[in-house]
């Protein structure tokens, strides 16, 4: 079996290479979606290179976190990397269908899924695939922006639209879709109204920052997402972080620190998630690949929570 997923690109965090395999025998399945849709803005482009750079950066890390009770995640959870969805550049509808089909096959394996983006448009077909398996889904959406516009210049699946599509998806409980960390003037005035009309919950950066007990608040967020659903899914856009902690992303200030993000997602993991994605990493805009490096830490914090919450077999 090849040691690399492709070229010089290793499996994420030393995972078992499952490309070409039909039977996935690991607890966690990692996959990439190297997709940037037909629309972009200014110099912030190239997030289709995210899965490759995230994997390359992950080679620096073990799965040991001394600050979380000295957990070594790989002693509790086996990781497998199945490679990337085969996208079709400039064919948005075909790519959305491919992502949905790919993800649905993975969801049927009943594993914890970790998706590496790619732009935020990929979250719609991933969650749509989960609902196709009969699950009723709640979503914790960590982002500066709602990403719930009806379309972008006619594109229904642009990075600014996935949560509008999910509002429309049978199997997603809109009242359990929690837009978390929302802030800033790159949101349009209508986005808050669209969320409210759909019944989705908005928690702004101020709602988070004004809490005296962040861990307790994270558990309240989870409770909102878990109400009257079968599973809770986590999606993280890199720009929920302040740009000081996300130098490869768009310049969004007044955001979460890396500590705040890790603290929250660890608590979500403890309570129980079915899977997650991490999107909007821009290698071309990040000379030191700081943003891509951070993905390894974020995923490990979620998986450590998954173990400490008693959701692994070990």
RAKA-V788411 format. One record per residue. N is the residue number from 1. RES is the residue in one small letter. SS is DSSP state (2 for helix, 1 for strand, 0 for the rest). OMEGA is omega in radians with two decimals (* if undefined). D_LAST is the distance of its C-alpha to the last C-alpha in Angstrom with 2 decimals. Layout:
n->N res->RES ss->SS omega->OMEGA d_last->D_LAST
n->N res->RES ss->SS omega->OMEGA d_last->D_LAST
This chain:
n->1 res->x ss->0 omega->3.11 d_last->26.88
n->2 res->x ss->0 omega->3.12 d_last->28.18
n->3 res->x ss->0 omega->-3.12 d_last->26.28
n->4 res->x ss->1 omega->3.09 d_last->27.56
n->5 res->x ss->1 omega->3.02 d_last->27.38
n->6 res->x ss->1 omega->3.13 d_last->31.15
n->7 res->x ss->0 omega->3.13 d_last->33.75
n->8 res->x ss->0 omega->-3.00 d_last->32.42
n->9 res->x ss->1 omega->-3.10 d_last->29.49
n->10 res->x ss->1 omega->2.98 d_last->26.02
n->11 res->x ss->0 omega->-3.11 d_last->22.81
n->12 res->x ss->2 omega->3.07 d_last->21.37
n->13 res->x ss->2 omega->3.08 d_last->19.45
n->14 res->x ss->2 omega->-3.13 d_last->19.37
n->15 res->x ss->0 omega->3.02 d_last->17.60
n->16 res->x ss->1 omega->3.12 d_last->18.24
n->17 res->x ss->1 omega->-3.12 d_last->21.71
n->18 res->x ss->0 omega->3.10 d_last->21.69
n->19 res->x ss->0 omega->-3.13 d_last->25.33
n->20 res->x ss->0 omega->3.13 d_last->27.29
n->21 res->x ss->0 omega->3.09 d_last->24.37
n->22 res->x ss->0 omega->-3.14 d_last->24.48
n->23 res->x ss->0 omega->-3.11 d_last->21.00
n->24 res->x ss->0 omega->-2.99 d_last->18.17
n->25 res->x ss->0 omega->-3.13 d_last->15.00
n->26 res->x ss->0 omega->-3.14 d_last->12.85
n->27 res->x ss->0 omega->-3.09 d_last->10.65
n->28 res->x ss->1 omega->3.08 d_last->13.37
n->29 res->x ss->1 omega->3.10 d_last->17.03
n->30 res->x ss->1 omega->3.08 d_last->19.63
n->31 res->x ss->1 omega->3.13 d_last->23.31
n->32 res->x ss->1 omega->3.04 d_last->26.60
n->33 res->x ss->1 omega->-3.05 d_last->29.67
n->34 res->x ss->0 omega->-2.98 d_last->32.58
n->35 res->x ss->0 omega->2.84 d_last->35.00
n->36 res->x ss->0 omega->-3.03 d_last->37.68
n->37 res->x ss->0 omega->-3.02 d_last->39.94
n->38 res->x ss->0 omega->3.13 d_last->43.67
n->39 res->x ss->0 omega->3.03 d_last->44.27
n->40 res->x ss->0 omega->-3.09 d_last->43.68
n->41 res->x ss->1 omega->3.04 d_last->45.48
n->42 res->x ss->0 omega->-3.05 d_last->47.22
n->43 res->x ss->0 omega->-3.08 d_last->45.40
n->44 res->x ss->1 omega->-3.13 d_last->41.85
n->45 res->x ss->0 omega->3.12 d_last->41.02
n->46 res->x ss->0 omega->-3.11 d_last->38.88
n->47 res->x ss->2 omega->2.99 d_last->35.46
n->48 res->x ss->2 omega->3.07 d_last->35.16
n->49 res->x ss->2 omega->-3.11 d_last->34.43
n->50 res->x ss->2 omega->-3.10 d_last->31.40
n->51 res->x ss->2 omega->3.13 d_last->28.68
n->52 res->x ss->2 omega->-3.07 d_last->30.27
n->53 res->x ss->2 omega->3.09 d_last->30.72
n->54 res->x ss->2 omega->3.11 d_last->27.27
n->55 res->x ss->2 omega->3.13 d_last->25.80
n->56 res->x ss->2 omega->-3.13 d_last->28.41
n->57 res->x ss->2 omega->-3.09 d_last->27.72
n->58 res->x ss->2 omega->-3.13 d_last->23.95
n->59 res->x ss->0 omega->-3.13 d_last->24.74
n->60 res->x ss->0 omega->-2.90 d_last->25.52
n->61 res->x ss->0 omega->2.90 d_last->22.04
n->62 res->x ss->0 omega->3.07 d_last->18.81
n->63 res->x ss->0 omega->-3.08 d_last->15.55
n->64 res->x ss->1 omega->3.12 d_last->15.84
n->65 res->x ss->1 omega->-3.10 d_last->17.15
n->66 res->x ss->0 omega->-3.08 d_last->18.68
n->67 res->x ss->0 omega->3.11 d_last->20.05
n->68 res->x ss->0 omega->3.08 d_last->16.76
n->69 res->x ss->0 omega->3.06 d_last->15.72
n->70 res->x ss->0 omega->-3.14 d_last->15.47
n->71 res->x ss->1 omega->2.93 d_last->12.29
n->72 res->x ss->1 omega->-2.96 d_last->11.90
n->73 res->x ss->2 omega->-3.07 d_last->10.43
n->74 res->x ss->2 omega->3.02 d_last->10.37
n->75 res->x ss->2 omega->-3.09 d_last->8.01
n->76 res->x ss->0 omega->-3.09 d_last->5.20
n->77 res->x ss->0 omega->3.03 d_last->7.54
n->78 res->x ss->0 omega->-3.08 d_last->10.28
n->79 res->x ss->1 omega->3.04 d_last->13.71
n->80 res->x ss->1 omega->3.14 d_last->16.82
n->81 res->x ss->1 omega->-3.07 d_last->20.36
n->82 res->x ss->1 omega->3.11 d_last->22.80
n->83 res->x ss->1 omega->-2.97 d_last->25.82
n->84 res->x ss->1 omega->2.93 d_last->28.36
n->85 res->x ss->0 omega->3.10 d_last->30.15
n->86 res->x ss->0 omega->-3.09 d_last->33.64
n->87 res->x ss->0 omega->3.12 d_last->35.81
n->88 res->x ss->0 omega->-3.11 d_last->39.59
n->89 res->x ss->0 omega->3.08 d_last->41.39
n->90 res->x ss->0 omega->3.03 d_last->44.00
n->91 res->x ss->0 omega->-3.03 d_last->42.98
n->92 res->x ss->2 omega->-3.11 d_last->41.03
n->93 res->x ss->2 omega->3.12 d_last->40.90
n->94 res->x ss->2 omega->3.14 d_last->39.83
n->95 res->x ss->2 omega->3.11 d_last->37.05
n->96 res->x ss->2 omega->3.11 d_last->35.78
n->97 res->x ss->2 omega->3.14 d_last->35.73
n->98 res->x ss->2 omega->3.11 d_last->33.87
n->99 res->x ss->2 omega->-3.13 d_last->31.16
n->100 res->x ss->2 omega->-3.14 d_last->30.81
n->101 res->x ss->2 omega->3.13 d_last->30.69
n->102 res->x ss->2 omega->-3.10 d_last->28.18
n->103 res->x ss->2 omega->-3.14 d_last->25.83
n->104 res->x ss->2 omega->3.08 d_last->26.30
n->105 res->x ss->2 omega->3.13 d_last->25.20
n->106 res->x ss->2 omega->3.13 d_last->21.97
n->107 res->x ss->2 omega->-3.13 d_last->21.39
n->108 res->x ss->0 omega->3.11 d_last->21.87
n->109 res->x ss->0 omega->3.14 d_last->18.83
n->110 res->x ss->0 omega->3.09 d_last->16.72
n->111 res->x ss->0 omega->3.00 d_last->14.73
n->112 res->x ss->1 omega->-3.06 d_last->14.66
n->113 res->x ss->1 omega->3.07 d_last->18.04
n->114 res->x ss->1 omega->3.13 d_last->19.54
n->115 res->x ss->1 omega->3.14 d_last->23.32
n->116 res->x ss->1 omega->-3.14 d_last->25.55
n->117 res->x ss->1 omega->0.21 d_last->29.18
n->118 res->x ss->0 omega->3.12 d_last->32.06
n->119 res->x ss->0 omega->-3.00 d_last->34.06
n->120 res->x ss->0 omega->3.08 d_last->33.00
n->121 res->x ss->0 omega->-3.08 d_last->34.72
n->122 res->x ss->2 omega->-3.07 d_last->31.68
n->123 res->x ss->2 omega->3.12 d_last->29.72
n->124 res->x ss->2 omega->-3.12 d_last->32.07
n->125 res->x ss->2 omega->3.11 d_last->31.47
n->126 res->x ss->2 omega->-3.13 d_last->27.68
n->127 res->x ss->2 omega->3.06 d_last->27.57
n->128 res->x ss->2 omega->3.11 d_last->30.37
n->129 res->x ss->2 omega->3.10 d_last->28.28
n->130 res->x ss->2 omega->3.11 d_last->25.51
n->131 res->x ss->2 omega->3.11 d_last->28.21
n->132 res->x ss->2 omega->-3.14 d_last->29.48
n->133 res->x ss->0 omega->3.10 d_last->26.41
n->134 res->x ss->0 omega->-3.13 d_last->27.57
n->135 res->x ss->0 omega->2.97 d_last->25.40
n->136 res->x ss->0 omega->-2.85 d_last->27.20
n->137 res->x ss->1 omega->2.88 d_last->26.17
n->138 res->x ss->1 omega->-3.02 d_last->26.40
n->139 res->x ss->1 omega->2.92 d_last->26.59
n->140 res->x ss->1 omega->-3.05 d_last->26.28
n->141 res->x ss->1 omega->3.13 d_last->28.81
n->142 res->x ss->1 omega->-2.98 d_last->29.09
n->143 res->x ss->0 omega->2.94 d_last->32.47
n->144 res->x ss->0 omega->-2.93 d_last->35.94
n->145 res->x ss->0 omega->-3.13 d_last->37.49
n->146 res->x ss->0 omega->-3.08 d_last->37.38
n->147 res->x ss->0 omega->-3.08 d_last->37.63
n->148 res->x ss->0 omega->3.10 d_last->39.12
n->149 res->x ss->0 omega->3.13 d_last->42.58
n->150 res->x ss->0 omega->3.11 d_last->44.05
n->151 res->x ss->0 omega->2.98 d_last->44.72
n->152 res->x ss->1 omega->-3.13 d_last->45.72
n->153 res->x ss->0 omega->3.10 d_last->49.14
n->154 res->x ss->0 omega->-3.14 d_last->48.38
n->155 res->x ss->1 omega->-3.11 d_last->44.88
n->156 res->x ss->0 omega->-3.00 d_last->42.60
n->157 res->x ss->0 omega->3.12 d_last->39.41
n->158 res->x ss->0 omega->-3.13 d_last->40.12
n->159 res->x ss->0 omega->-3.13 d_last->37.72
n->160 res->x ss->0 omega->-2.98 d_last->39.60
n->161 res->x ss->0 omega->-2.89 d_last->39.13
n->162 res->x ss->2 omega->-3.07 d_last->35.55
n->163 res->x ss->2 omega->2.94 d_last->35.22
n->164 res->x ss->2 omega->3.10 d_last->38.63
n->165 res->x ss->2 omega->-3.13 d_last->37.43
n->166 res->x ss->2 omega->3.01 d_last->34.30
n->167 res->x ss->2 omega->-3.06 d_last->36.60
n->168 res->x ss->0 omega->-3.01 d_last->38.30
n->169 res->x ss->0 omega->3.04 d_last->35.23
n->170 res->x ss->0 omega->-3.07 d_last->34.78
n->171 res->x ss->0 omega->2.98 d_last->31.19
n->172 res->x ss->1 omega->3.08 d_last->30.92
n->173 res->x ss->1 omega->-3.03 d_last->31.76
n->174 res->x ss->1 omega->3.13 d_last->34.01
n->175 res->x ss->1 omega->3.08 d_last->33.78
n->176 res->x ss->1 omega->3.04 d_last->30.03
n->177 res->x ss->1 omega->-2.95 d_last->30.76
n->178 res->x ss->1 omega->3.05 d_last->30.72
n->179 res->x ss->1 omega->-2.92 d_last->32.73
n->180 res->x ss->1 omega->3.14 d_last->31.49
n->181 res->x ss->1 omega->-3.05 d_last->33.31
n->182 res->x ss->1 omega->-3.11 d_last->36.45
n->183 res->x ss->0 omega->2.84 d_last->39.42
n->184 res->x ss->0 omega->-3.03 d_last->42.47
n->185 res->x ss->0 omega->2.97 d_last->45.55
n->186 res->x ss->0 omega->2.89 d_last->44.01
n->187 res->x ss->0 omega->3.08 d_last->43.17
n->188 res->x ss->0 omega->-3.08 d_last->46.14
n->189 res->x ss->2 omega->-3.08 d_last->47.74
n->190 res->x ss->2 omega->-3.03 d_last->46.92
n->191 res->x ss->2 omega->3.09 d_last->43.15
n->192 res->x ss->2 omega->3.11 d_last->42.64
n->193 res->x ss->2 omega->3.13 d_last->44.94
n->194 res->x ss->2 omega->3.11 d_last->43.11
n->195 res->x ss->2 omega->-3.11 d_last->39.80
n->196 res->x ss->2 omega->-3.14 d_last->41.54
n->197 res->x ss->2 omega->3.14 d_last->43.32
n->198 res->x ss->2 omega->-3.10 d_last->40.10
n->199 res->x ss->0 omega->3.13 d_last->38.53
n->200 res->x ss->0 omega->-3.09 d_last->35.87
n->201 res->x ss->1 omega->3.07 d_last->35.02
n->202 res->x ss->1 omega->3.01 d_last->36.14
n->203 res->x ss->1 omega->-3.06 d_last->34.74
n->204 res->x ss->1 omega->3.08 d_last->36.69
n->205 res->x ss->2 omega->3.12 d_last->36.09
n->206 res->x ss->2 omega->3.09 d_last->38.27
n->207 res->x ss->2 omega->-3.14 d_last->36.16
n->208 res->x ss->2 omega->-3.03 d_last->33.18
n->209 res->x ss->2 omega->-3.07 d_last->35.27
n->210 res->x ss->0 omega->3.10 d_last->37.06
n->211 res->x ss->0 omega->3.07 d_last->33.99
n->212 res->x ss->0 omega->-3.09 d_last->33.73
n->213 res->x ss->0 omega->-3.05 d_last->29.98
n->214 res->x ss->2 omega->3.14 d_last->28.20
n->215 res->x ss->2 omega->3.12 d_last->24.73
n->216 res->x ss->2 omega->-3.14 d_last->26.32
n->217 res->x ss->2 omega->3.09 d_last->28.20
n->218 res->x ss->2 omega->3.11 d_last->25.19
n->219 res->x ss->2 omega->3.04 d_last->23.80
n->220 res->x ss->2 omega->3.09 d_last->27.24
n->221 res->x ss->2 omega->3.13 d_last->27.14
n->222 res->x ss->2 omega->3.14 d_last->23.87
n->223 res->x ss->2 omega->3.12 d_last->25.53
n->224 res->x ss->2 omega->-3.11 d_last->28.47
n->225 res->x ss->2 omega->-3.04 d_last->26.52
n->226 res->x ss->2 omega->-3.07 d_last->24.47
n->227 res->x ss->0 omega->3.03 d_last->27.60
n->228 res->x ss->0 omega->3.04 d_last->28.43
n->229 res->x ss->0 omega->3.12 d_last->26.10
n->230 res->x ss->0 omega->-3.07 d_last->23.14
n->231 res->x ss->1 omega->3.07 d_last->21.24
n->232 res->x ss->1 omega->-3.14 d_last->21.80
n->233 res->x ss->1 omega->-3.14 d_last->22.34
n->234 res->x ss->1 omega->3.04 d_last->22.90
n->235 res->x ss->1 omega->-3.06 d_last->25.73
n->236 res->x ss->1 omega->2.95 d_last->26.90
n->237 res->x ss->1 omega->-3.07 d_last->30.36
n->238 res->x ss->2 omega->-3.03 d_last->30.90
n->239 res->x ss->2 omega->2.90 d_last->34.05
n->240 res->x ss->2 omega->3.03 d_last->32.43
n->241 res->x ss->1 omega->2.94 d_last->32.42
n->242 res->x ss->0 omega->-3.07 d_last->35.78
n->243 res->x ss->0 omega->3.02 d_last->37.36
n->244 res->x ss->0 omega->3.13 d_last->37.20
n->245 res->x ss->0 omega->-3.10 d_last->33.45
n->246 res->x ss->0 omega->-3.00 d_last->33.88
n->247 res->x ss->0 omega->3.12 d_last->36.92
n->248 res->x ss->0 omega->-3.11 d_last->36.46
n->249 res->x ss->0 omega->3.08 d_last->36.71
n->250 res->x ss->0 omega->-3.04 d_last->39.67
n->251 res->x ss->0 omega->3.06 d_last->41.36
n->252 res->x ss->0 omega->3.11 d_last->39.90
n->253 res->x ss->0 omega->3.08 d_last->40.42
n->254 res->x ss->0 omega->-3.09 d_last->39.47
n->255 res->x ss->0 omega->3.11 d_last->35.81
n->256 res->x ss->1 omega->2.91 d_last->32.45
n->257 res->x ss->0 omega->3.10 d_last->31.54
n->258 res->x ss->2 omega->3.09 d_last->28.44
n->259 res->x ss->2 omega->-3.13 d_last->27.14
n->260 res->x ss->2 omega->3.14 d_last->27.87
n->261 res->x ss->2 omega->-3.12 d_last->26.16
n->262 res->x ss->2 omega->3.13 d_last->22.95
n->263 res->x ss->2 omega->-3.11 d_last->22.97
n->264 res->x ss->2 omega->-3.05 d_last->23.45
n->265 res->x ss->2 omega->3.01 d_last->20.93
n->266 res->x ss->2 omega->3.12 d_last->18.16
n->267 res->x ss->2 omega->3.08 d_last->19.14
n->268 res->x ss->2 omega->3.13 d_last->19.28
n->269 res->x ss->2 omega->3.12 d_last->15.75
n->270 res->x ss->2 omega->-3.08 d_last->14.62
n->271 res->x ss->2 omega->3.08 d_last->16.73
n->272 res->x ss->0 omega->3.06 d_last->15.48
n->273 res->x ss->0 omega->3.07 d_last->17.02
n->274 res->x ss->0 omega->-3.11 d_last->17.28
n->275 res->x ss->1 omega->-3.06 d_last->18.41
n->276 res->x ss->1 omega->2.88 d_last->20.93
n->277 res->x ss->1 omega->3.07 d_last->23.85
n->278 res->x ss->1 omega->-2.97 d_last->25.70
n->279 res->x ss->1 omega->3.04 d_last->29.39
n->280 res->x ss->0 omega->2.97 d_last->32.80
n->281 res->x ss->0 omega->-3.01 d_last->32.33
n->282 res->x ss->0 omega->-3.08 d_last->35.76
n->283 res->x ss->2 omega->-3.08 d_last->35.78
n->284 res->x ss->2 omega->-3.11 d_last->39.56
n->285 res->x ss->2 omega->-2.97 d_last->40.08
n->286 res->x ss->0 omega->-3.02 d_last->37.85
n->287 res->x ss->0 omega->-3.11 d_last->39.30
n->288 res->x ss->0 omega->3.13 d_last->36.32
n->289 res->x ss->0 omega->3.14 d_last->33.63
n->290 res->x ss->2 omega->-3.09 d_last->32.25
n->291 res->x ss->2 omega->3.10 d_last->31.12
n->292 res->x ss->2 omega->3.10 d_last->29.27
n->293 res->x ss->2 omega->-3.05 d_last->27.56
n->294 res->x ss->2 omega->-3.13 d_last->26.36
n->295 res->x ss->2 omega->3.12 d_last->24.39
n->296 res->x ss->2 omega->3.13 d_last->21.73
n->297 res->x ss->2 omega->-3.11 d_last->21.38
n->298 res->x ss->2 omega->-3.14 d_last->21.39
n->299 res->x ss->2 omega->3.14 d_last->18.69
n->300 res->x ss->2 omega->3.09 d_last->16.41
n->301 res->x ss->2 omega->3.09 d_last->17.20
n->302 res->x ss->2 omega->-3.11 d_last->16.28
n->303 res->x ss->2 omega->3.08 d_last->12.89
n->304 res->x ss->2 omega->3.05 d_last->12.29
n->305 res->x ss->2 omega->3.10 d_last->13.43
n->306 res->x ss->2 omega->3.11 d_last->11.21
n->307 res->x ss->2 omega->-3.07 d_last->8.10
n->308 res->x ss->2 omega->3.07 d_last->10.31
n->309 res->x ss->0 omega->3.09 d_last->11.54
n->310 res->x ss->0 omega->-3.10 d_last->8.54
n->311 res->x ss->0 omega->3.04 d_last->8.85
n->312 res->x ss->0 omega->-3.09 d_last->5.59
n->313 res->x ss->0 omega->-3.06 d_last->3.81
n->314 res->x ss->0 omega->* d_last->0.00
